[in-house]
Amino acid sequence: MKEFLLSEPIPEGFFAYIENFGKVEALPNLGEGFYKFDKPDWFSIKGFVGDTSVEVRFKKEVMNLTTGFVYLLFTSYREGPADLSQLKRREEAIGKRVREHLYGPD
């Protein structure tokens, strides 16, 4: 588990944005604005909208392959419509390496 300290608070639209890459779940019972993101076999992210830190739990075996993608998610987010094509290509390339590492060649 790693705590990521961000230079700015997590905006309202961030969790809708990362829903393009995994499953996002709002958990209002834990507090208004608390979200959990899960990308199976990669990592999960938990945090509150408006906070400047999030908790990221990596799958240990592939942490070295997926850490950079977490950074990309945070640094590439912009308010408004987004072109996800570059991130989707990166996700696909990393996903192939993750599957090979965890499950062997196809």
C-alpha positions, 0 to 999 in steps of 0.5 A, a space after each residue: 500500500 502506498 499513500 500518494 500525496 497530490 499537489 491539488 485536491 481531487 476534483 469531483 470529476 476525477 473518479 468519473 474519469 478513471 471509470 474508463 479504466 476500471 470499476 468505480 464505486 461511491 461509498 457514502 456510508 464511509 463519508 460523502 465523496 468517498 470513492 473506491 476504484 478497482 482495476 483487478 490484477 493491477 491496483 485499487 485507489 481509495 480516497 475522498 473528493 477534495 483531499 490531497 492524498 489517496 491510498 493505492 494498493 498494488 498487486 505486489 507481483 506487478 507493482 513495478 509494471 503498474 505504478 507508472 500508470 497510476 501516475 499517468 491517471 493523475 497527471 493526465 486528468 483535465 476537466 471536460 471532455 478527454 481524449 483517452 486514446 493514448 492512455 487506452 493504448 498504454 493500458 493495453 500494452 501494460 495489461 499484456 505485460 501484467 497478464 504474461 507476468 501473472 498467467 504466462 504467455 497467451 
